Amino acid sequence: MTEQVSKRGHWQVWVMIAMLSGVIIAGFLLFPSTEEQRNNLLSSLGTTNHGEFVLPLVSIEELELIDSEGNPWQFGKQKNKWRLIIAGGGECVEQCREMLYLTRQVHISLGKYSRRFERFYIALDDSLSDETAEYIKEGHPFLKTFQGSSQALEALLKTTNAPFTSGLGKAGTMRAYLVDQKGFVMMSYTLANKGSEMIEDIEHLMKYSPE
């Protein structure tokens, strides 16, 4: 009897080890590192995404950014987080402020997922104006601000189906780009998207990605 209990106990331990290993392996397999894997992931999850799925695969890893203290931002030294990138001028007005407000509400509403998420505002080709800096300080205290090059951002996204073009008109539509933990641009959103739609997409993707 004792021997049977002992064998059963060993069997249960091995089952637990196998299950834990399976979860870890699945996490690595589910996390897309190529465009094909990313397509397969969203297909297998049966996602009905509301944003625009960005194709082809591009990474922000080499994007040169300067933080608010004048230091270069290096992707490889950052914590594993999902990021929502909004880019505009040193003066953020009208549509830019609408996008900041929309994405702030999204961030707040993410609840338990909010710690794995952060928002970036990139002031292109200029530093933040005093008015915009004060607006962000008062209304968006958790928004990280950077300086970057519009030319570099346009070059990064110009081959995708969601290009960024600084300026007005259809090509200059205000966009927010969702970036995964490995630096790949996953989704694109405009002001036509509702906050609830963005939340649903982001929560869905976070649910199936490792922390």
C-alpha positions in Angstrom: 0.0 0.0 0.0 2.8 2.4 1.0 4.6 1.6 -2.3 1.5 2.3 -4.3 1.1 5.7 -2.6 4.7 6.5 -3.2 4.4 5.7 -6.9 1.3 7.8 -7.2 3.1 10.7 -5.5 6.0 10.4 -7.9 3.6 10.3 -10.8 1.8 13.4 -9.7 5.1 15.3 -9.3 6.1 14.4 -12.8 2.7 15.5 -14.2 3.2 18.9 -12.4 6.7 19.3 -13.8 5.4 18.4 -17.3 2.5 20.9 -17.0 4.9 23.7 -15.8 7.3 23.0 -18.6 4.5 23.0 -21.1 3.4 26.5 -19.9 6.9 27.9 -20.1 7.5 26.4 -23.6 4.1 27.6 -24.8 4.9 31.1 -23.6 8.0 31.1 -25.8 6.2 29.6 -28.7 3.2 31.9 -28.5 5.4 35.0 -28.4 6.0 36.0 -32.0 9.5 36.7 -33.2 8.8 36.7 -37.0 6.0 38.1 -39.1 4.8 34.5 -39.9 4.6 33.6 -36.2 2.8 36.8 -35.4 0.2 36.1 -38.1 -0.2 32.5 -36.9 -0.6 33.7 -33.3 -3.5 36.1 -34.0 -5.1 33.5 -36.3 -4.9 30.7 -33.7 -6.3 33.0 -31.1 -9.2 33.8 -33.3 -8.8 37.5 -32.6 -11.3 40.0 -34.0 -8.9 43.0 -33.6 -10.3 46.5 -33.8 -7.1 48.2 -34.7 -5.1 47.8 -37.8 -2.7 44.8 -37.7 0.7 46.3 -38.9 2.4 44.6 -41.8 5.2 43.8 -42.5 7.0 43.2 -39.3 9.1 46.2 -38.1 10.9 46.9 -34.8 11.5 50.1 -32.8 14.7 48.6 -31.3 17.0 50.8 -33.4 14.9 53.9 -33.2 17.0 56.7 -31.7 15.2 58.5 -28.9 16.3 61.0 -26.3 14.5 61.0 -23.0 13.3 64.1 -21.0 16.7 64.2 -19.2 18.7 64.3 -22.4 19.8 60.7 -22.3 19.6 58.2 -25.2 16.8 55.6 -24.8 18.1 52.1 -25.4 15.5 49.4 -26.0 17.7 46.6 -24.8 18.0 48.2 -21.3 14.3 48.6 -20.7 11.9 46.4 -18.8 9.6 44.0 -20.7 6.5 46.1 -21.3 3.9 46.7 -24.0 4.1 50.2 -25.3 1.7 52.6 -27.0 3.6 55.2 -29.0 2.1 58.5 -30.0 4.2 60.9 -32.1 3.7 64.6 -32.9 5.4 67.9 -32.7 6.9 69.8 -29.9 3.5 71.5 -29.7 0.8 69.0 -29.0 -2.6 70.4 -29.9 -6.1 69.3 -31.2 -5.9 65.8 -32.5 -2.7 65.2 -30.6 -4.3 66.0 -27.3 -7.4 64.0 -28.2 -5.1 61.0 -28.8 -3.3 61.5 -25.5 -6.6 61.7 -23.7 -8.0 58.6 -25.4 -4.8 56.5 -24.6 -4.7 57.8 -21.0 -8.2 56.5 -20.5 -7.2 53.2 -22.1 -4.2 52.9 -19.8 -6.3 53.6 -16.7 -8.9 51.0 -17.7 -6.4 48.2 -18.2 -6.5 47.4 -14.5 -4.2 44.5 -13.6 -2.5 44.8 -17.0 -1.5 48.4 -16.5 1.8 47.6 -14.8 2.9 45.8 -18.0 2.1 48.8 -20.2 3.4 52.3 -20.8 2.7 55.2 -23.1 5.3 57.2 -25.1 4.9 60.6 -26.6 7.7 61.4 -29.2 8.2 65.1 -30.0 9.6 65.0 -33.5 12.4 67.2 -34.6 11.9 69.6 -31.7 11.7 69.7 -27.9 8.4 70.1 -26.1 7.1 73.6 -25.9 6.6 75.0 -22.4 2.8 74.9 -22.9 2.8 71.2 -24.0 5.2 70.2 -21.3 3.0 71.8 -18.7 -0.1 70.2 -20.2 1.5 66.7 -20.1 2.8 67.3 -16.5 -0.7 68.2 -15.2 -2.9 65.8 -17.2 -0.6 62.9 -18.1 1.9 62.4 -15.3 2.7 58.7 -16.4 3.3 59.6 -20.0 6.9 59.2 -21.0 8.2 61.9 -23.3 11.1 61.7 -25.8 12.6 63.6 -28.7 13.0 61.8 -32.0 13.4 62.2 -35.7 10.3 62.4 -38.0 12.5 61.2 -40.9 13.6 58.1 -38.9 10.0 57.3 -37.8 8.7 57.7 -41.3 11.5 55.5 -42.7 10.7 52.8 -40.1 7.0 52.6 -41.0 6.8 53.7 -44.6 6.8 50.1 -45.9 3.9 49.1 -43.6 0.2 49.4 -44.2 0.1 52.0 -41.4 2.7 54.6 -42.4 3.5 57.6 -40.3 3.7 61.0 -42.1 4.2 64.2 -40.1 1.8 66.8 -41.5 -1.9 67.1 -42.3 -4.2 65.2 -44.5 -5.0 61.6 -44.9 -1.3 60.5 -44.9 -0.8 62.5 -41.7 -3.6 60.8 -39.7 -2.9 60.8 -36.0 -1.9 57.3 -35.0 -1.0 55.4 -31.9 1.2 52.3 -32.4 1.0 49.3 -30.1 4.5 47.8 -29.6 5.0 44.4 -28.0 7.6 43.4 -25.4 10.2 42.6 -28.1 9.9 45.9 -29.8 7.7 44.9 -32.8 5.0 47.2 -33.9 1.8 45.1 -33.6 -1.2 47.4 -34.1 -2.1 50.9 -35.3 -5.0 53.0 -33.9 -6.5 56.3 -35.0 -9.1 58.6 -33.3 -11.8 56.6 -35.2 -11.1 53.7 -32.7 -13.0 53.7 -29.4 -11.1 53.3 -26.1 -13.1 50.1 -25.4 -11.8 48.6 -28.7 -8.2 49.4 -27.9 -8.6 47.9 -24.4 -10.1 44.7 -25.8 -7.2 44.3 -28.3 -4.5 45.1 -25.7 -5.9 42.8 -23.0 -6.3 40.0 -25.5 -2.7 40.2 -26.6 -1.4 40.6 -23.1 -3.3 37.6 -21.9 -1.5 35.3 -24.3 2.0 36.8 -23.9 4.5 36.0 -21.2 5.2 38.7 -18.6 
